[in-house]
Amino acid sequence: MPAAAVHSAPQNVPSARVQAATEDSPIVRWSLIAISVSFMALFVLIPLAAIFAEGLRKGWDTYLASFTDSHCLAAVRLTLLVTVIAVPLNLVFGLAASWAIAKFDFRGKSLLVTLIDLPFAVSPVVSGFIYMLVFGIQGWFGSWLADHGIQVMFAVPGIVLATIFVTFPFVAREVIPLMQEQGSEEEQAAITLGASGWQTFFRITLPNVKWAVLYGVILSNARAMGEFGAVSVVSGHIRGRTNTLPLHVEVLYNEYNFVAAFAVASLLALLALVTLGLKTLVESKLHSH
Amino acid sequence: MPLKLSLASLAAVALLAFVGCKPSSTSDATGGQGGAVTLLNVSYDPTREFYSEFNRSFTSHWKEETGQDVTIEQSHGGAGKQARAVIDGLKADVVTLAIGYDIDEIAQRTGLLPTDWQSRLPHQSCPYTSTIVFLVRKGNPKGIRDWNDLVAPGIEVITPNPKTSGGARYNYLAAWGYAQRQNGGNEQQTREFITKLFRNVPVLDSGARGSTTTFVQRGIGDVLLAWENEALLAIDELGAGQIEIVVPSVSILAEPPVTVLDKNATARGTLDVANAYLQYLYSPEGQRLAAKHYYRPQEPEHADPADMARFTKLERFTVQDEFGGWQEAQRKHFADGGVFDSIYQSK
């Protein structure tokens, strides 16, 4: 909206010419804007800047040294490993689920949709405990797993499971509405022209939703790297082995190593900023389609 | 079609990652004799700095003795939470926790170690001890000298939650023991004293380290009830300019015990090195390092006299003598519906 229109919108101008969203006086509008901007600054920008300021308090050398610590590198590796496993699995699941939900009718469809949303509704800590109840040594499959020498909890598989759980809905939630909106006419046309199921999927369905898929992947990637609650329950907090980046930040903070804690936190913040940038880019593609 | 390609490659990566992660996690679980060996020490909150240095010392000691490389992995957290993780299957070779009760729980619920574990090492399996002291703001502006100053109106006391923190249970029992002495054993008056004390507690953190950061970093409260080692460390790490220690007239003997989880260590082939690791805590070097990191060593003659000078002499009663042991103390005070519940709910 051009700034001039905001300034010169008196109350009795015919509505067709008025571009402002409200008829309220400029004082009201500008004070609303001022409130939201200062709120943003107070609760988002200042804390974000504080993370970097604290991390850099003792200079670049100390800042960079925080990342070369072997435990920090192990945390980075573990976080990447978990993300690389969890995100593709959720991509495959999310696509399959949205395809089924958007393009077909079947019994229990609404139940499936509700279940997909479950991880959003459940507190991450609870989801960690759910896995503990199932796979912990005192849990349902605990003794069977122990007898076969498989360690799920307090090891990489448990962390992957917890991460998959909390990032489960992201792809499906993005893709389902778009697929539903698009309907299945194009697919039906392709099939009447003799395309096989896979051809239809890869040539019609997938290209139609690719930006929504990418958007979902970015969101689930961000959450996978940043998840704390669920992972904290199943990790066991073993330094250098089962600490992910967010857990490593907590460990450093608890050891009075504030500079390193904020340095590693700033790494997570940077990842988040990159994610936001990508998200905005994809969003604009999504709307232009 | 670019997207088709990337989807296929992503799926391939997922498959590879899954296949790749399985053998590594199973070899983790079995461990190995011979070659290099890893030990997992599951410990409580304030031992981080001590074990970090002790582990380096033991690693080179073991290398000299046997030629074997040993890596010691650490996990820290509130003692109750850590015990819970071991019960749920965290494969610790040794546990070094805040109170014997938590190790009793592990023994009873999992059978990973015999129930008479505490008699296996000298000094009831406690290579070092500590006590509970007060941390106050510089210059002691509220004039806090002893336990009875904590119940004065308007004093804010910071302590973690006795339900989740071992250190907090020591805080509570220390105050209880003091009050019993003052009141000539009149339990009704002692309950009133403790009730007043907890009325002055604005926030209960879940672990000792959380309470220390609440008090020191966030500047909440007039007095922090803390492990002596945690208080001394906080002054060292966070600046003597802001806070100082007050040692009360009487306090509790804090006995953090250590033990090997036999079944885990046997399964992983680490029993020998795990036993040697704990024995090393009792060695002159282990005792010296404990004192350096603010724990009171069982054999002070091995410690640096300068380190020993930091410990103020005071009367310390034991959980055994005053409360009939941890099982009894837990049942009466901290179990659901126990004295702590009734006190804190009547707040």
Chai-1 contact restraints between the chains, C-beta under 6 A:
chainA,res_idxA,chainB,res_idxB,connection_type,confidence,min_distance_angstrom,max_distance_angstrom,comment,restraint_id
A,V84,B,A17,contact,1.0,0.0,6.0,A-B,restraint_1
A,I85,B,A17,contact,1.0,0.0,6.0,A-B,restraint_2
A,P88,B,L10,contact,1.0,0.0,6.0,A-B,restraint_3
A,P88,B,V13,contact,1.0,0.0,6.0,A-B,restraint_4
A,P88,B,A14,contact,1.0,0.0,6.0,A-B,restraint_5
A,L89,B,A14,contact,1.0,0.0,6.0,A-B,restraint_6
A,M132,B,D88,contact,1.0,0.0,6.0,A-B,restraint_7
A,G136,B,D88,contact,1.0,0.0,6.0,A-B,restraint_8
A,G136,B,G89,contact,1.0,0.0,6.0,A-B,restraint_9
A,I137,B,D88,contact,1.0,0.0,6.0,A-B,restraint_10
A,I137,B,G89,contact,1.0,0.0,6.0,A-B,restraint_11
A,Q138,B,D88,contact,1.0,0.0,6.0,A-B,restraint_12
A,G149,B,T26,contact,1.0,0.0,6.0,A-B,restraint_13
A,G149,B,A29,contact,1.0,0.0,6.0,A-B,restraint_14
A,Q151,B,S25,contact,1.0,0.0,6.0,A-B,restraint_15
A,Q151,B,A29,contact,1.0,0.0,6.0,A-B,restraint_16
A,M153,B,G89,contact,1.0,0.0,6.0,A-B,restraint_17
A,F154,B,L90,contact,1.0,0.0,6.0,A-B,restraint_18
A,A155,B,S25,contact,1.0,0.0,6.0,A-B,restraint_19
A,V156,B,C21,contact,1.0,0.0,6.0,A-B,restraint_20
A,V156,B,S25,contact,1.0,0.0,6.0,A-B,restraint_21
A,F202,B,K4,contact,1.0,0.0,6.0,A-B,restraint_22
A,L206,B,L3,contact,1.0,0.0,6.0,A-B,restraint_23
A,K210,B,L3,contact,1.0,0.0,6.0,A-B,restraint_24
A,G236,B,S75,contact,1.0,0.0,6.0,A-B,restraint_25
A,G236,B,A85,contact,1.0,0.0,6.0,A-B,restraint_26
A,G236,B,L90,contact,1.0,0.0,6.0,A-B,restraint_27
A,H237,B,S75,contact,1.0,0.0,6.0,A-B,restraint_28
A,H237,B,G77,contact,1.0,0.0,6.0,A-B,restraint_29
A,I238,B,E73,contact,1.0,0.0,6.0,A-B,restraint_30
A,I238,B,S75,contact,1.0,0.0,6.0,A-B,restraint_31
A,R239,B,Q74,contact,1.0,0.0,6.0,A-B,restraint_32
A,R241,B,E73,contact,1.0,0.0,6.0,A-B,restraint_33
A,N254,B,R209,contact,1.0,0.0,6.0,A-B,restraint_34
A,E255,B,R48,contact,1.0,0.0,6.0,A-B,restraint_35
A,Y256,B,E237,contact,1.0,0.0,6.0,A-B,restraint_36
